[in-house]
């Protein structure tokens, strides 16, 4: 098996196109294009051993099997303290705001 020769057409192959797009979101834009026509097994091994993604997903709390990153959508009042907190870097945020994320 090989990776597609070009980006899957979203109209004709919606599942393949969605998967391709998701992989590019996680591993970086153009990741899948760089792997066109390569063996699926070798691409899988490369992605599974990606250092940045492994660091993000490796458990930081003892007893957890993986690290999860929770993303929530919603409205924030642009003049609120919460909005100011969200604009700060992660390490500068209050622990209360970090726990909401």
Backbone atoms as SQL, in Angstrom:
CREATE TABLE atoms (id INTEGER PRIMARY KEY, chain TEXT, resi INTEGER, resn TEXT, atom TEXT, x REAL, y REAL, z REAL);
INSERT INTO atoms VALUES
  (1, 'A', 1, 'UNK', 'N', 0.844, -1.188, 0.000),
  (2, 'A', 1, 'UNK', 'CA', 0.000, 0.000, 0.000),
  (3, 'A', 1, 'UNK', 'C', 0.884, 1.244, 0.000),
  (4, 'A', 2, 'UNK', 'N', 0.369, 2.275, -0.688),
  (5, 'A', 2, 'UNK', 'CA', 1.087, 3.539, -0.768),
  (6, 'A', 2, 'UNK', 'C', 0.153, 4.691, -0.430),
  (7, 'A', 3, 'UNK', 'N', 0.771, 5.806, -0.050),
  (8, 'A', 3, 'UNK', 'CA', 0.026, 7.044, 0.157),
  (9, 'A', 3, 'UNK', 'C', -0.406, 7.538, -1.224),
  (10, 'A', 4, 'UNK', 'N', -1.572, 8.181, -1.301),
  (11, 'A', 4, 'UNK', 'CA', -2.072, 8.713, -2.570),
  (12, 'A', 4, 'UNK', 'C', -1.009, 9.546, -3.285),
  (13, 'A', 5, 'UNK', 'N', -1.122, 9.617, -4.600),
  (14, 'A', 5, 'UNK', 'CA', -0.190, 10.399, -5.407),
  (15, 'A', 5, 'UNK', 'C', -0.472, 11.900, -5.297),
  (16, 'A', 6, 'UNK', 'N', -1.709, 12.251, -4.928),
  (17, 'A', 6, 'UNK', 'CA', -2.080, 13.667, -4.750),
  (18, 'A', 6, 'UNK', 'C', -3.175, 13.758, -3.698),
  (19, 'A', 7, 'UNK', 'N', -3.457, 14.954, -3.259),
  (20, 'A', 7, 'UNK', 'CA', -4.481, 15.186, -2.248),
  (21, 'A', 7, 'UNK', 'C', -5.821, 14.615, -2.695),
  (22, 'A', 8, 'UNK', 'N', -6.475, 13.821, -1.845),
  (23, 'A', 8, 'UNK', 'CA', -7.780, 13.259, -2.209),
  (24, 'A', 8, 'UNK', 'C', -8.827, 14.360, -2.417),
  (25, 'A', 9, 'UNK', 'N', -9.692, 14.154, -3.398),
  (26, 'A', 9, 'UNK', 'CA', -10.771, 15.092, -3.700),
  (27, 'A', 9, 'UNK', 'C', -11.864, 14.950, -2.639),
  (28, 'A', 10, 'UNK', 'N', -12.187, 16.047, -1.973),
  (29, 'A', 10, 'UNK', 'CA', -13.177, 16.025, -0.890),
  (30, 'A', 10, 'UNK', 'C', -14.563, 15.602, -1.365),
  (31, 'A', 11, 'UNK', 'N', -14.892, 15.849, -2.628),
  (32, 'A', 11, 'UNK', 'CA', -16.205, 15.453, -3.149),
  (33, 'A', 11, 'UNK', 'C', -16.279, 13.958, -3.442),
  (34, 'A', 12, 'UNK', 'N', -15.197, 13.402, -3.948),
  (35, 'A', 12, 'UNK', 'CA', -15.206, 11.992, -4.333),
  (36, 'A', 12, 'UNK', 'C', -14.712, 11.065, -3.230),
  (37, 'A', 13, 'UNK', 'N', -13.834, 11.559, -2.381),
  (38, 'A', 13, 'UNK', 'CA', -13.272, 10.744, -1.294),
  (39, 'A', 13, 'UNK', 'C', -13.287, 11.540, 0.008),
  (40, 'A', 14, 'UNK', 'N', -14.473, 11.837, 0.546),
  (41, 'A', 14, 'UNK', 'CA', -14.554, 12.717, 1.713),
  (42, 'A', 14, 'UNK', 'C', -13.795, 12.188, 2.938),
  (43, 'A', 15, 'UNK', 'N', -13.844, 10.892, 3.184),
  (44, 'A', 15, 'UNK', 'CA', -13.146, 10.343, 4.360),
  (45, 'A', 15, 'UNK', 'C', -11.631, 10.449, 4.207),
  (46, 'A', 16, 'UNK', 'N', -11.135, 10.119, 3.039),
  (47, 'A', 16, 'UNK', 'CA', -9.684, 10.207, 2.787),
  (48, 'A', 16, 'UNK', 'C', -9.222, 11.656, 2.856),
  (49, 'A', 17, 'UNK', 'N', -10.008, 12.569, 2.296),
  (50, 'A', 17, 'UNK', 'CA', -9.645, 13.992, 2.321),
  (51, 'A', 17, 'UNK', 'C', -9.634, 14.519, 3.755),
  (52, 'A', 18, 'UNK', 'N', -10.613, 14.109, 4.559),
  (53, 'A', 18, 'UNK', 'CA', -10.676, 14.548, 5.962),
  (54, 'A', 18, 'UNK', 'C', -9.491, 14.001, 6.746),
  (55, 'A', 19, 'UNK', 'N', -9.131, 12.748, 6.515),
  (56, 'A', 19, 'UNK', 'CA', -7.991, 12.153, 7.214),
  (57, 'A', 19, 'UNK', 'C', -6.697, 12.857, 6.820),
  (58, 'A', 20, 'UNK', 'N', -6.534, 13.122, 5.547),
  (59, 'A', 20, 'UNK', 'CA', -5.345, 13.813, 5.024),
  (60, 'A', 20, 'UNK', 'C', -5.217, 15.184, 5.695),
  (61, 'A', 21, 'UNK', 'N', -6.350, 15.906, 5.764),
  (62, 'A', 21, 'UNK', 'CA', -6.364, 17.241, 6.357),
  (63, 'A', 21, 'UNK', 'C', -6.042, 17.177, 7.855),
  (64, 'A', 22, 'UNK', 'N', -6.578, 16.184, 8.556),
  (65, 'A', 22, 'UNK', 'CA', -6.330, 16.049, 9.987),
  (66, 'A', 22, 'UNK', 'C', -4.850, 15.760, 10.254),
  (67, 'A', 23, 'UNK', 'N', -4.257, 14.901, 9.451),
  (68, 'A', 23, 'UNK', 'CA', -2.827, 14.602, 9.618),
  (69, 'A', 23, 'UNK', 'C', -1.999, 15.858, 9.388),
  (70, 'A', 24, 'UNK', 'N', -2.362, 16.655, 8.385),
  (71, 'A', 24, 'UNK', 'CA', -1.646, 17.911, 8.153),
  (72, 'A', 24, 'UNK', 'C', -1.817, 18.886, 9.318),
  (73, 'A', 25, 'UNK', 'N', -2.981, 18.878, 9.970),
  (74, 'A', 25, 'UNK', 'CA', -3.197, 19.755, 11.127),
  (75, 'A', 25, 'UNK', 'C', -2.291, 19.350, 12.284),
  (76, 'A', 26, 'UNK', 'N', -2.146, 18.063, 12.497),
  (77, 'A', 26, 'UNK', 'CA', -1.361, 17.572, 13.633),
  (78, 'A', 26, 'UNK', 'C', 0.138, 17.642, 13.361),
  (79, 'A', 27, 'UNK', 'N', 0.556, 17.208, 12.180),
  (80, 'A', 27, 'UNK', 'CA', 1.981, 17.066, 11.887),
  (81, 'A', 27, 'UNK', 'C', 2.568, 18.221, 11.087),
  (82, 'A', 28, 'UNK', 'N', 1.733, 19.153, 10.643),
  (83, 'A', 28, 'UNK', 'CA', 2.220, 20.311, 9.910),
  (84, 'A', 28, 'UNK', 'C', 1.776, 20.300, 8.456),
  (85, 'A', 29, 'UNK', 'N', 1.461, 21.488, 7.972),
  (86, 'A', 29, 'UNK', 'CA', 0.974, 21.633, 6.604),
  (87, 'A', 29, 'UNK', 'C', 1.990, 21.066, 5.616),
  (88, 'A', 30, 'UNK', 'N', 1.498, 20.291, 4.671),
  (89, 'A', 30, 'UNK', 'CA', 2.357, 19.717, 3.649),
  (90, 'A', 30, 'UNK', 'C', 2.933, 18.361, 4.003),
  (91, 'A', 31, 'UNK', 'N', 2.662, 17.900, 5.218),
  (92, 'A', 31, 'UNK', 'CA', 3.191, 16.603, 5.666),
  (93, 'A', 31, 'UNK', 'C', 2.795, 15.494, 4.705),
  (94, 'A', 32, 'UNK', 'N', 1.536, 15.431, 4.356),
  (95, 'A', 32, 'UNK', 'CA', 1.069, 14.347, 3.496),
  (96, 'A', 32, 'UNK', 'C', 1.580, 14.499, 2.064),
  (97, 'A', 33, 'UNK', 'N', 1.669, 15.729, 1.574),
  (98, 'A', 33, 'UNK', 'CA', 2.199, 15.927, 0.224),
  (99, 'A', 33, 'UNK', 'C', 3.645, 15.471, 0.131),
  (100, 'A', 34, 'UNK', 'N', 4.410, 15.671, 1.193),
  (101, 'A', 34, 'UNK', 'CA', 5.809, 15.225, 1.206),
  (102, 'A', 34, 'UNK', 'C', 5.916, 13.707, 1.204),
  (103, 'A', 35, 'UNK', 'N', 4.845, 13.032, 1.591),
  (104, 'A', 35, 'UNK', 'CA', 4.870, 11.576, 1.676),
  (105, 'A', 35, 'UNK', 'C', 4.118, 10.876, 0.545),
  (106, 'A', 36, 'UNK', 'N', 3.737, 11.611, -0.488),
  (107, 'A', 36, 'UNK', 'CA', 3.017, 11.016, -1.621),
  (108, 'A', 36, 'UNK', 'C', 3.810, 9.853, -2.204),
  (109, 'A', 37, 'UNK', 'N', 3.095, 8.790, -2.485),
  (110, 'A', 37, 'UNK', 'CA', 3.617, 7.574, -3.117),
  (111, 'A', 37, 'UNK', 'C', 4.607, 6.793, -2.254),
  (112, 'A', 38, 'UNK', 'N', 4.811, 7.190, -1.021),
  (113, 'A', 38, 'UNK', 'CA', 5.649, 6.400, -0.115),
  (114, 'A', 38, 'UNK', 'C', 4.824, 5.252, 0.451),
  (115, 'A', 39, 'UNK', 'N', 5.496, 4.258, 0.921),
  (116, 'A', 39, 'UNK', 'CA', 4.841, 3.116, 1.554),
  (117, 'A', 39, 'UNK', 'C', 4.044, 3.591, 2.766),
  (118, 'A', 40, 'UNK', 'N', 2.800, 3.155, 2.881),
  (119, 'A', 40, 'UNK', 'CA', 1.955, 3.531, 4.019),
  (120, 'A', 40, 'UNK', 'C', 2.594, 3.112, 5.345),
  (121, 'A', 41, 'UNK', 'N', 3.212, 1.945, 5.366),
  (122, 'A', 41, 'UNK', 'CA', 3.850, 1.462, 6.597),
  (123, 'A', 41, 'UNK', 'C', 5.000, 2.368, 7.032),
  (124, 'A', 42, 'UNK', 'N', 5.833, 2.802, 6.087),
  (125, 'A', 42, 'UNK', 'CA', 6.961, 3.659, 6.473),
  (126, 'A', 42, 'UNK', 'C', 6.490, 5.043, 6.900),
  (127, 'A', 43, 'UNK', 'N', 5.437, 5.553, 6.260),
  (128, 'A', 43, 'UNK', 'CA', 4.881, 6.852, 6.667),
  (129, 'A', 43, 'UNK', 'C', 4.296, 6.731, 8.065),
  (130, 'A', 44, 'UNK', 'N', 3.571, 5.653, 8.332),
  (131, 'A', 44, 'UNK', 'CA', 3.013, 5.428, 9.666),
  (132, 'A', 44, 'UNK', 'C', 4.121, 5.419, 10.720),
  (133, 'A', 45, 'UNK', 'N', 5.211, 4.710, 10.464),
  (134, 'A', 45, 'UNK', 'CA', 6.319, 4.657, 11.429),
  (135, 'A', 45, 'UNK', 'C', 6.926, 6.039, 11.658),
  (136, 'A', 46, 'UNK', 'N', 7.097, 6.799, 10.578),
  (137, 'A', 46, 'UNK', 'CA', 7.634, 8.159, 10.717),
  (138, 'A', 46, 'UNK', 'C', 6.721, 9.032, 11.570),
  (139, 'A', 47, 'UNK', 'N', 5.407, 8.952, 11.301),
  (140, 'A', 47, 'UNK', 'CA', 4.456, 9.763, 12.061),
  (141, 'A', 47, 'UNK', 'C', 4.378, 9.304, 13.517),
  (142, 'A', 48, 'UNK', 'N', 4.395, 8.005, 13.737),
  (143, 'A', 48, 'UNK', 'CA', 4.305, 7.463, 15.097),
  (144, 'A', 48, 'UNK', 'C', 5.516, 7.838, 15.936),
  (145, 'A', 49, 'UNK', 'N', 6.637, 8.096, 15.292),
  (146, 'A', 49, 'UNK', 'CA', 7.867, 8.444, 16.015),
  (147, 'A', 49, 'UNK', 'C', 8.197, 9.924, 15.954),
  (148, 'A', 50, 'UNK', 'N', 7.249, 10.751, 15.529),
  (149, 'A', 50, 'UNK', 'CA', 7.465, 12.194, 15.467),
  (150, 'A', 50, 'UNK', 'C', 7.709, 12.726, 16.879),
  (151, 'A', 51, 'UNK', 'N', 8.881, 13.302, 17.098),
  (152, 'A', 51, 'UNK', 'CA', 9.291, 13.734, 18.437),
  (153, 'A', 51, 'UNK', 'C', 8.333, 14.759, 19.056),
  (154, 'A', 52, 'UNK', 'N', 7.941, 15.764, 18.295),
  (155, 'A', 52, 'UNK', 'CA', 7.076, 16.827, 18.830),
  (156, 'A', 52, 'UNK', 'C', 5.720, 16.269, 19.258),
  (157, 'A', 53, 'UNK', 'N', 5.117, 15.452, 18.419),
  (158, 'A', 53, 'UNK', 'CA', 3.800, 14.898, 18.733),
  (159, 'A', 53, 'UNK', 'C', 3.909, 13.917, 19.903),
  (160, 'A', 54, 'UNK', 'N', 4.974, 13.123, 19.935),
  (161, 'A', 54, 'UNK', 'CA', 5.155, 12.188, 21.061),
  (162, 'A', 54, 'UNK', 'C', 5.270, 12.949, 22.384),
  (163, 'A', 55, 'UNK', 'N', 5.992, 14.081, 22.368),
  (164, 'A', 55, 'UNK', 'CA', 6.114, 14.893, 23.593),
  (165, 'A', 55, 'UNK', 'C', 4.761, 15.448, 24.010),
  (166, 'A', 56, 'UNK', 'N', 3.975, 15.896, 23.058),
  (167, 'A', 56, 'UNK', 'CA', 2.656, 16.454, 23.382),
  (168, 'A', 56, 'UNK', 'C', 1.716, 15.404, 23.956),
  (169, 'A', 57, 'UNK', 'N', 1.799, 14.172, 23.459),
  (170, 'A', 57, 'UNK', 'CA', 0.846, 13.141, 23.851),
  (171, 'A', 57, 'UNK', 'C', 1.325, 12.224, 24.973),
  (172, 'A', 58, 'UNK', 'N', 2.606, 12.275, 25.320),
  (173, 'A', 58, 'UNK', 'CA', 3.127, 11.416, 26.381),
  (174, 'A', 58, 'UNK', 'C', 2.612, 11.919, 27.732),
  (175, 'A', 59, 'UNK', 'N', 2.125, 11.007, 28.539),
  (176, 'A', 59, 'UNK', 'CA', 1.536, 11.356, 29.837),
  (177, 'A', 59, 'UNK', 'C', 2.533, 12.108, 30.712),
  (178, 'A', 60, 'UNK', 'N', 2.051, 13.168, 31.344),
  (179, 'A', 60, 'UNK', 'CA', 2.871, 13.939, 32.275),
  (180, 'A', 60, 'UNK', 'C', 2.461, 13.669, 33.716),
  (181, 'A', 61, 'UNK', 'N', 1.322, 13.017, 33.897),
  (182, 'A', 61, 'UNK', 'CA', 0.809, 12.694, 35.224),
  (183, 'A', 61, 'UNK', 'C', 0.926, 11.182, 35.427),
  (184, 'A', 62, 'UNK', 'N', 1.567, 10.764, 36.536),
  (185, 'A', 62, 'UNK', 'CA', 1.690, 9.325, 36.782),
  (186, 'A', 62, 'UNK', 'C', 0.324, 8.635, 36.783),
  (187, 'A', 63, 'UNK', 'N', 0.246, 7.480, 36.140),
  (188, 'A', 63, 'UNK', 'CA', -0.998, 6.729, 36.084),
  (189, 'A', 63, 'UNK', 'C', -1.815, 6.980, 34.828),
  (190, 'A', 64, 'UNK', 'N', -1.534, 8.087, 34.124),
  (191, 'A', 64, 'UNK', 'CA', -2.234, 8.355, 32.865),
  (192, 'A', 64, 'UNK', 'C', -1.527, 7.617, 31.744),
  (193, 'A', 65, 'UNK', 'N', -2.291, 7.111, 30.783),
  (194, 'A', 65, 'UNK', 'CA', -1.662, 6.415, 29.666),
  (195, 'A', 65, 'UNK', 'C', -1.273, 7.383, 28.545),
  (196, 'A', 66, 'UNK', 'N', -1.843, 8.580, 28.525),
  (197, 'A', 66, 'UNK', 'CA', -1.497, 9.588, 27.532),
  (198, 'A', 66, 'UNK', 'C', -1.878, 10.958, 28.064),
  (199, 'A', 67, 'UNK', 'N', -1.359, 11.997, 27.440),
  (200, 'A', 67, 'UNK', 'CA', -1.685, 13.368, 27.783),
  (201, 'A', 67, 'UNK', 'C', -2.779, 13.839, 26.848),
  (202, 'A', 68, 'UNK', 'N', -3.811, 14.419, 27.375),
  (203, 'A', 68, 'UNK', 'CA', -4.876, 14.928, 26.508),
  (204, 'A', 68, 'UNK', 'C', -4.843, 16.452, 26.524),
  (205, 'A', 69, 'UNK', 'N', -5.211, 17.015, 25.412),
  (206, 'A', 69, 'UNK', 'CA', -5.278, 18.462, 25.273),
  (207, 'A', 69, 'UNK', 'C', -6.732, 18.779, 24.957),
  (208, 'A', 70, 'UNK', 'N', -7.403, 19.425, 25.891),
  (209, 'A', 70, 'UNK', 'CA', -8.820, 19.714, 25.735),
  (210, 'A', 70, 'UNK', 'C', -8.986, 21.104, 25.138),
  (211, 'A', 71, 'UNK', 'N', -9.765, 21.186, 24.095),
  (212, 'A', 71, 'UNK', 'CA', -10.027, 22.457, 23.431),
  (213, 'A', 71, 'UNK', 'C', -11.520, 22.699, 23.498),
  (214, 'A', 72, 'UNK', 'N', -11.883, 23.881, 23.957),
  (215, 'A', 72, 'UNK', 'CA', -13.303, 24.232, 24.038),
  (216, 'A', 72, 'UNK', 'C', -13.561, 25.464, 23.197),
  (217, 'A', 73, 'UNK', 'N', -14.733, 25.505, 22.635),
  (218, 'A', 73, 'UNK', 'CA', -15.112, 26.695, 21.880),
  (219, 'A', 73, 'UNK', 'C', -16.164, 27.447, 22.671),
  (220, 'A', 74, 'UNK', 'N', -16.271, 28.718, 22.423),
  (221, 'A', 74, 'UNK', 'CA', -17.265, 29.523, 23.112),
  (222, 'A', 74, 'UNK', 'C', -16.913, 30.989, 23.020),
  (223, 'A', 75, 'UNK', 'N', -17.798, 31.777, 23.518),
  (224, 'A', 75, 'UNK', 'CA', -17.592, 33.220, 23.466),
  (225, 'A', 75, 'UNK', 'C', -16.905, 33.706, 24.727),
  (226, 'A', 76, 'UNK', 'N', -16.076, 34.723, 24.553),
  (227, 'A', 76, 'UNK', 'CA', -15.395, 35.372, 25.665),
  (228, 'A', 76, 'UNK', 'C', -15.584, 36.867, 25.490),
  (229, 'A', 77, 'UNK', 'N', -15.952, 37.536, 26.551),
  (230, 'A', 77, 'UNK', 'CA', -16.082, 38.992, 26.502),
  (231, 'A', 77, 'UNK', 'C', -14.683, 39.574, 26.297),
  (232, 'A', 78, 'UNK', 'N', -14.459, 40.319, 25.204),
  (233, 'A', 78, 'UNK', 'CA', -13.114, 40.813, 24.902),
  (234, 'A', 78, 'UNK', 'C', -12.524, 41.734, 25.971),
  (235, 'A', 79, 'UNK', 'N', -13.364, 42.300, 26.835),
  (236, 'A', 79, 'UNK', 'CA', -12.857, 43.199, 27.877),
  (237, 'A', 79, 'UNK', 'C', -12.696, 42.486, 29.228),
  (238, 'A', 80, 'UNK', 'N', -12.973, 41.204, 29.268),
  (239, 'A', 80, 'UNK', 'CA', -12.934, 40.479, 30.536),
  (240, 'A', 80, 'UNK', 'C', -11.518, 40.068, 30.932),
  (241, 'A', 81, 'UNK', 'N', -11.378, 39.726, 32.199),
  (242, 'A', 81, 'UNK', 'CA', -10.101, 39.210, 32.702),
  (243, 'A', 81, 'UNK', 'C', -9.771, 37.880, 32.029),
  (244, 'A', 82, 'UNK', 'N', -10.815, 37.086, 31.759),
  (245, 'A', 82, 'UNK', 'CA', -10.606, 35.800, 31.104),
  (246, 'A', 82, 'UNK', 'C', -9.958, 35.993, 29.726),
  (247, 'A', 83, 'UNK', 'N', -10.395, 36.997, 28.983),
  (248, 'A', 83, 'UNK', 'CA', -9.821, 37.279, 27.667),
  (249, 'A', 83, 'UNK', 'C', -8.350, 37.649, 27.797),
  (250, 'A', 84, 'UNK', 'N', -8.030, 38.459, 28.796),
  (251, 'A', 84, 'UNK', 'CA', -6.629, 38.848, 29.019),
  (252, 'A', 84, 'UNK', 'C', -5.787, 37.632, 29.378),
  (253, 'A', 85, 'UNK', 'N', -6.339, 36.747, 30.200),
  (254, 'A', 85, 'UNK', 'CA', -5.634, 35.518, 30.580),
  (255, 'A', 85, 'UNK', 'C', -5.355, 34.645, 29.368),
  (256, 'A', 86, 'UNK', 'N', -6.348, 34.517, 28.491),
  (257, 'A', 86, 'UNK', 'CA', -6.194, 33.661, 27.317),
  (258, 'A', 86, 'UNK', 'C', -5.139, 34.181, 26.351),
  (259, 'A', 87, 'UNK', 'N', -4.884, 35.474, 26.375),
  (260, 'A', 87, 'UNK', 'CA', -3.881, 36.058, 25.498),
  (261, 'A', 87, 'UNK', 'C', -2.467, 35.893, 26.036),
  (262, 'A', 88, 'UNK', 'N', -2.328, 35.585, 27.288),
  (263, 'A', 88, 'UNK', 'CA', -1.004, 35.365, 27.867),
  (264, 'A', 88, 'UNK', 'C', -0.462, 34.025, 27.418),
  (265, 'A', 89, 'UNK', 'N', 0.839, 33.870, 27.490),
  (266, 'A', 89, 'UNK', 'CA', 1.453, 32.574, 27.210),
  (267, 'A', 89, 'UNK', 'C', 1.001, 31.564, 28.250),
  (268, 'A', 90, 'UNK', 'N', 0.986, 30.286, 27.884),
  (269, 'A', 90, 'UNK', 'CA', 0.503, 29.227, 28.776),
  (270, 'A', 90, 'UNK', 'C', 1.225, 29.239, 30.115),
  (271, 'A', 91, 'UNK', 'N', 2.539, 29.407, 30.110),
  (272, 'A', 91, 'UNK', 'CA', 3.296, 29.364, 31.362),
  (273, 'A', 91, 'UNK', 'C', 3.016, 30.573, 32.255),
  (274, 'A', 92, 'UNK', 'N', 2.467, 31.649, 31.693),
  (275, 'A', 92, 'UNK', 'CA', 2.173, 32.855, 32.468),
  (276, 'A', 92, 'UNK', 'C', 0.749, 32.879, 33.001),
  (277, 'A', 93, 'UNK', 'N', -0.076, 31.930, 32.594),
  (278, 'A', 93, 'UNK', 'CA', -1.479, 31.932, 33.013),
  (279, 'A', 93, 'UNK', 'C', -1.634, 31.455, 34.444),
  (280, 'A', 94, 'UNK', 'N', -2.731, 31.890, 35.046),
  (281, 'A', 94, 'UNK', 'CA', -3.089, 31.411, 36.376),
  (282, 'A', 94, 'UNK', 'C', -3.521, 29.963, 36.269),
  (283, 'A', 95, 'UNK', 'N', -3.309, 29.197, 37.313),
  (284, 'A', 95, 'UNK', 'CA', -3.646, 27.764, 37.258),
  (285, 'A', 95, 'UNK', 'C', -5.142, 27.552, 37.015),
  (286, 'A', 96, 'UNK', 'N', -5.982, 28.471, 37.498),
  (287, 'A', 96, 'UNK', 'CA', -7.428, 28.352, 37.277),
  (288, 'A', 96, 'UNK', 'C', -7.761, 28.391, 35.784),
  (289, 'A', 97, 'UNK', 'N', -7.119, 29.300, 35.039),
  (290, 'A', 97, 'UNK', 'CA', -7.360, 29.404, 33.603),
  (291, 'A', 97, 'UNK', 'C', -6.787, 28.173, 32.897),
  (292, 'A', 98, 'UNK', 'N', -5.625, 27.695, 33.311),
  (293, 'A', 98, 'UNK', 'CA', -5.023, 26.508, 32.707),
  (294, 'A', 98, 'UNK', 'C', -5.958, 25.307, 32.850),
  (295, 'A', 99, 'UNK', 'N', -6.583, 25.180, 34.015),
  (296, 'A', 99, 'UNK', 'CA', -7.456, 24.032, 34.236),
  (297, 'A', 99, 'UNK', 'C', -8.722, 24.100, 33.384),
  (298, 'A', 100, 'UNK', 'N', -9.141, 25.307, 32.991),
  (299, 'A', 100, 'UNK', 'CA', -10.299, 25.450, 32.115),
  (300, 'A', 100, 'UNK', 'C', -9.977, 25.004, 30.710),
  (301, 'A', 101, 'UNK', 'N', -8.710, 25.005, 30.376),
  (302, 'A', 101, 'UNK', 'CA', -8.300, 24.669, 29.007),
  (303, 'A', 101, 'UNK', 'C', -8.186, 23.231, 28.914);
